[in-house]
Amino acid sequence: MRKEEILSLRWEQIRDGFIYLTKTKSNEARQIPINGNLNELFISFKTRHIKGYVFCKVDGNRYTDINGAFRSALKKAGIKFLGNS
């Protein structure tokens, strides 16, 4: 999945062992199969965030930028970032 698809993922898009995408870069709907482990993880998340976005802030709004957190995770893991500034 692309970053925007993940950040805009809503609970109603996850069902029956699939993630259903309708708004894609190619404008073609697609379904992403998920395994049992991921399904269990989503179930545990859903008990805390019943409505709205799957990955959201405390106020329920979606994340729009994760670059800072990504770079911090790379640094903590000892991985040198070679991407765009």
C-alpha positions in Angstrom: 0.0 0.0 0.0 1.1 3.5 -0.6 1.7 6.0 2.2 -1.5 8.0 1.5 -3.6 4.8 1.3 -2.3 3.8 4.7 -2.7 7.2 6.4 -6.3 7.6 5.1 -7.3 4.0 5.9 -10.7 3.9 7.6 -12.2 1.0 9.7 -15.0 0.3 7.2 -12.3 -0.6 4.6 -11.1 -3.6 6.7 -13.4 -6.6 6.6 -13.5 -10.3 5.7 -9.7 -10.7 5.7 -9.1 -7.9 3.2 -8.4 -4.2 3.0 -10.6 -2.6 0.4 -9.2 0.4 -1.4 -11.3 2.6 -3.7 -9.3 5.8 -3.9 -6.0 4.8 -5.4 -3.3 6.6 -7.4 -4.3 4.6 -10.5 -8.0 5.2 -9.9 -8.6 1.4 -9.8 -10.1 -0.2 -6.8 -8.2 -3.1 -5.3 -8.3 -5.5 -2.4 -5.3 -6.3 -0.2 -5.5 -9.7 1.6 -4.4 -9.6 5.3 -3.2 -12.5 7.4 -4.5 -13.7 10.7 -1.8 -11.8 12.7 -2.6 -8.5 11.1 -6.3 -9.1 11.5 -5.8 -9.7 15.2 -3.8 -6.5 15.5 -6.5 -4.5 13.8 -9.1 -6.0 16.1 -7.1 -5.0 19.2 -6.7 -1.4 17.7 -10.4 -1.2 16.9 -11.3 -1.6 20.5 -9.6 1.8 21.2 -10.5 3.6 17.9 -14.0 2.5 16.9 -14.8 5.2 14.4 -12.8 7.1 11.8 -9.3 6.5 10.7 -7.3 3.4 11.6 -4.1 5.4 12.3 -5.1 8.6 14.0 -4.1 11.1 16.6 -5.7 11.2 20.1 -8.2 13.7 18.8 -9.3 11.3 16.0 -7.8 13.3 13.1 -5.6 11.4 10.7 -1.9 11.8 10.4 -0.8 13.8 7.4 3.0 13.6 7.8 5.1 10.8 9.3 8.5 11.8 8.0 9.9 13.0 11.4 8.8 9.8 13.1 10.2 7.7 10.3 13.6 9.4 10.4 13.6 9.1 14.2 13.0 5.3 14.0 15.8 5.0 11.4 18.2 6.8 13.7 17.3 4.7 16.7 17.8 1.5 14.6 21.2 2.8 13.4 20.1 3.0 9.8 21.5 5.9 7.7 18.8 7.8 5.7 19.8 8.1 2.1 16.6 9.7 0.7 15.7 13.3 -0.1 16.7 15.8 2.6 
